[in-house]
Amino acid sequence: MAPLWTVVGVSPGVVEGTQMTKELASAIPAFRGWTEDMAREYEGTPPIGRRVTKREVAETVLFALTGPQALNGSIITINGGK
């Protein structure tokens, strides 16, 4: 398919402010019998000190769309260093 097509995957970690994050914040503690604080402690804090933002994921997708053609066949992980 190259050079007419490029394929790049974007693999985000836990993203702050998404419906999935909200569901996980209630479902996992309920399932395990934990408080939300206990679940967050278990999840751990990425080296950047916070979860990834939706904007950061969008910026990564934009880079994947407009970045170098040599990025073809790659997966970009954006997870705060976790």
C-alpha positions, 0 to 999 in steps of 0.5 A: 500500500505504501507509498500511497497509504500510511498506517499509524496507530495511536495508543493512549493510556487512561485519558482524563475526562472521557466517558470510559474514565468516568465509568472505570472510576465507578465500576472498578471500585464497586467490583473490587469493593474499593473506594475511588481513592484506593482504585486511583492509588492502584492505577498509579500515577504516570511519571508526568504526574497526571493522566493524559488529556484529550487534547494531547491525544488529539495532538498526537493524532494530528501529528500521525496524520501530518507527520513524516511518511517514514512513520508508516507502520508505527504505533505511537503510545501516549500514556504519560510514561507508564 
